[in-house]
Amino acid sequence: MTPAPTGTLGGHTAGQLRRLCAVTGLDPADTGTYEEVLTRVLGTAAGRPLDLPPPSRTFLSDDHTPVEFSLSFTAGADPALRVLLEPGCGAGSLDRGGRAGLAVVREMGRRWDFSTERLDALEDLFLPPRPHGPFALWIALELRPGGVPKVKVYLNPAASGPARAAHTVREALNRLGHERAFQALPPADGYPFLALDLGDWEAPRVKVYLKHLDLSAAEAGDLAATAPGPAAAGFADFFHTVVGTTPGGDPRLDRRPGLTCHAFTETDSGRPTGFTLHIPVRDYVRHDGEALGRAVTALTGQGIDPGPLLGALPAVTRRPLRDGVGLIAYLALVHQQGTAPRVTAYVSSEAYAVRPPAGAPLAEPVH
């Protein structure tokens, strides 16, 4: 497939991906494969010049770039590079975008020989004829050596209306064999995502994301429903680090809300085997220099080398970190049973705009 030209959405984001692959140690052959996959997933939007507005007002990023990168860090291991994409970003409607995304996932299944049966079983729930909500279908790819990624699909529980989101999540879990899972979820203020692992996963997950308004450090760790659960104190410490507060107080996420993710891999117990706390660090710092400092502290607190993250940000942008906020969008602490804790940093492409630092005027795009 012909690469998207420089100055287009595809050219810009593929260049970022190429440089991030170098930072994380992927070889040139795999890098070329993943650049081609990114361009193919974006479809006609890949060739759209960056001096035009975004192809849609996607919910995926603050500046409506339909691409987000993330690096998942574990002590003693190389970071995993991932990319989140909205394949229907240029389709013109949620309905057409969802159908375009479904077609892309099925094409991936044929290319990499995995079944889409679990996704197909949920099609009527998440891709109705007249969908609601901010998105229809996203695809996340974990970029592994060998040129075959791990694939995840993100779906919108509010597709049939916000009032039916809880019902949609419960029905989806039931259809996937997790009949007791919904009752294991903690109280929440919304259900923004349901995600499925497809293809080559040791233990494929169904992941339910919950929104929590005014979440406090003390409450964060208590939301884990895994058995045995991770230590709540570890999540409280992570919360304080990312938000920039000190233990002993009662800070709350009173701007953009926090998210938790509850991952189900087995059906016998009805309980999740994984728990993640996502904190929108961009709303609790003045600029990305501060966000990077907190990320480094969070990584070193888990015994993780921050070097790859320090190399990743220049791979995405040339702008000084103090000139904007949102390059690091979220920081997350992940506990999955049987694996070491992970820290994930979500990195924005900023293809269309840079969110100004606190108190500054709107910045111009940096390409």
N, C-alpha and C positions, 0 to 999 in steps of 0.2 A: 504494500500500500504506500502511495506517495506521501511523504511527510507533509504536514501542514506548513505553509510558508511562515517565515518570521513576521511578526506583527499581527498574527491571528491568534485566536483563543487556543487552537490546537498547537501552534508553534510555540507559544509562550509557555503553556503548561507542560508540554513534552520536554522543553528545555529544562524546566525546573525538575521534572522527573529524572531526566538524564543525569543532572548534577547530583541529585539526592541518591541515585543508584551508586554513583561513584563514592559518595560519603559512606554508604552502608556496605560497600564491598561487593556489589553485584558486578559480574563481568560484562564486557561490551556486548556479547551476543545476547544475553538475557536482557540487558538494558534496551537493545534495539527491539526485541520482542515486545517488551512492556510499553515502549513508546508507541509502537504500532497498535497495541491493544487500546491504549488511552485514546488515540486518534479515532479508532474505529467506534469506540463506545460513544464518543461525543457526536458522531455522525456529521451531518451537514454543519452543525455549529462549530466544528473544529476549524473550518475555513473562514469563519466570520472575523472580519478585521476588528481589532481592539479599539479602534476609534469610533465604532458603533456601540450603542448600548448593549448590555448583556442580552443573550438570547431569551431569557426569562428572568423574572424576579424570584429566583430560586431561594428557598429557605436554607440551602446548604451552607451558605456563607454570608457574612455581613454585606459584602459588596456584590453579591449575586454571581460570583464565579461558581460554575457547576463542578468544581474540583476542589478537594481538600486533601492534604497529605497528613500522615501521622507516623510517628516513630514509637515503637513499643520496646521498652528497655527492661532487661532482666540482668541481675548481677552475674558477671562472669560469662556473658554471651554477647554476640553481636546484636545490635538492634534490628528489629523487623520493620521494614518500610511498607507502608500501606497507602493506598489512594482510594478516596471515596468519590464516586462519580454519579451525576444525574444524567442517565442516557437519553431521556426524553426532553432535555432542556430546550430544544429548539422546535418542539412539536406544535406549540401554539395553544395547547389546552392540557389539563390534567389527564383527561381521558386518553387522548392520543399519546401523551408522554408516558403514561403507564403501560399502554400497549407496546410502545416502542421499547421500553425497558424490559418488558416480558420477552419480547422477541430477541433482545440482546442476550438475556440470560439463557434462553433456550439454545441460541447459537453457541454460547460458551459451553453449554453442556455437550453439544455435539462435538465441538472442537477438542475438549479436554476429557470427554467420556465420563460425564457424571450425570446422575438423574436429577430432574427437576420435579420429581413426583411430589415432594413435600410442598413446594411452592404451588404446583398445579392444584393441590387440594385446597388451597386458600384463595384461589383467584377470585371467586365470587365475593368473598369478604372484603378484600383489599383493592380490588379493581372493578368496582361497580360501574354501570353505564354513565352515571352522573356523579363523579366523586367529589367529596368535600376536602378541605384542608390545604396545607401548604405544600404538599408534595404527594407523589404517587408511588414511586419506586426508585431507590438508590442502589448502587452496586459498590461494594467495597472489595478490593483486591489486595491480598497480602502477597508481596512480591518475593518469591523464593528463588534460590538458585535452581537452574534447570528450565526456566522459562514457562513453568506452569504454576499459576498463582493459586492460593486458597481464595475461595469466593464466598462472600456473604451478601445477602440481599436484605435491604431495609424497607419496611412497609409501614403504611400510615394507618393506625388504628381508628382514626377519625374519618376514614374514607366514606362511611355512611352517615356521618354527622358526629359532632363532638359528644352528643348525649349517648351515642351508642358505642363509644370507644371501649369502655370496660366490657360490654357484652361481646364486642368483636374480639378482644384479647382472650376472653374466657373461651369463646367458641373455637378460636384458632388453637389454643392449647389443647382443648378436648379432641379436636380432629387429629392432632399430632401425637395423641396417646398420653398426654400429661393432664389427666382428668382432675387431679388434686392440686395442680400447680397454682391455679389462680388464688386459691384460699391461703396459700403460703406467702403471697405478696404482702408487703406492709402497706399501710395507708399512704395515699398519694393524692396529688392535686392535678393529675393528668397522666395520660399514656401516650407519649409522643412517638414512640417507635416500637415495632416488633421486628426482630432480625432472625434470619435463618442462616446457618452454615450449610453450604452445598458443596458436594464433592469430597475431596481427599482430606478429611479431618479425622483424627484419632477418635474423638468423641464429639460428634456434631451437636451443636447447641441450638436451642431455641432461646432467644434473649428478649426479655421484656424490660423496656426502659420506662422509668417513672419520673415524674416531675415533682419537685418539693419546694414550695414557696417558703421563704423565710427560714430555710434550713439552718440549724445551728451546729457548731462543732460537736457539742455533746450528743446531739441527735443522730449525727451522720453514721457513726459506726453501729448504732443500735438498729439500723434499718436492714442490716444483713440478716437473711433468713436461712443461710446455709447451716448445715449440721455436719461436723462441728463448725461453728462460726469463727471468723477471724477476730482478733482482739479489737474491741471498739476503740481502745486508746490509740492504736496505730492510725486509725482513720481520723480521729480527732487531731492528732499531731499533724497529719498530712493537711487537714483542713486549715489549721492555724498557719502552716508554712505557706500554703498557696494564697490564702487571703491576706497574709501579712500581719497577723495578730499574735498575741502571746497567750499561752495556756493560763487559765484562771479567769478569763473574761467569758463573755457569752456572745461572740460575734455571730451574725446571721447573714445569709445570702439574701439581702433585701433589694438587690437590683435584678440582674438576670438570675433565675432560680437554678439550684443544683439539680443534678440528675443522678439516679442510681440505675444500675443494670443488674438484672437477676437472670443468671444463665442456668438453663435446665438441660441436663444430659441423660438422666435416667428417670424412669417412670415409677419405680417401686416406692420410693419414700415420699414422693410428691414435693420434695424440697429442692431448691436450687443448689447447684454445686459450685457456683461462682457468683461473686459480688463485686461490683465496680462503683466507685464514687467519682463522679465527673464534676469538676468545679470550673465555671467559666471565668478563668483568671483574667481575661481581658476587661472584665467589668469591675475588677477590684485592684487595678494598678493604674498609674498615671501614664505609663508608656511601656513599650516592649522591653526596654532595658531592665525595668523592674520585674517584668514577667519572666525574663530569662534568669535573673538572679534567683527568683523563687523556684523556678524549675531546677536549677542547678542544686539548690539546697534540698529539694525533694528527692532528686536522684541520689545525691551523696548520702542522704539519710537512709536509703535502701541499699547502700554499698555499691552503687552503679556509677560507672565512669561517665561524666557528662560530656566528654570530648566529642562524640558523634553529634549531639545536639548543637554544640558550639559550631561545628562545621556545617550543620544542616541549614541554619538560618541564612548564611551568606550564599548558599546554593539556591535559595528561593528569591532573595531580594538584595539589592545593593544599597538600600536606603539605611541611614543611621537608625538604630533601634529607638532612640529617643524621639524620632520624628513621627511616630505613629503608635497605635495600640491595636492589637488584634492579630498580629502575625502569629503569636501563640494564643490560640483561641480557648482551648481547654487543657487542663492537666487532670489526669485520672490515675487513681490507685486501684489496681486489679488484684483480687484474690480468687484463684481457681484451685479447687481441691486437687492435690497431687502435683502442683507446680509451685515454683517460687513466686513471690509477689512481683508484679510488674508495674512500671510507671509508664504512662502513655502521654506524649505531647502531641497535640493537634495543631498543625501548621497551615495557615491560610495562604492561598496562592496570591491574593491581592492583584488579580489581573486587571481589575477595573478601577479600584480606588483604594486609598489608604485611609483608614479611620484616624482622625487626628488625635493626638494625646489629649488628656484631660485639660480643658480650658483653652485649647488652641483652635484656630480657624480650620476649615476643611482643607485637607491636603490634596494635591494633584496626584493622579495615577503615576506609578513608577513602573516602567516596563524594562 
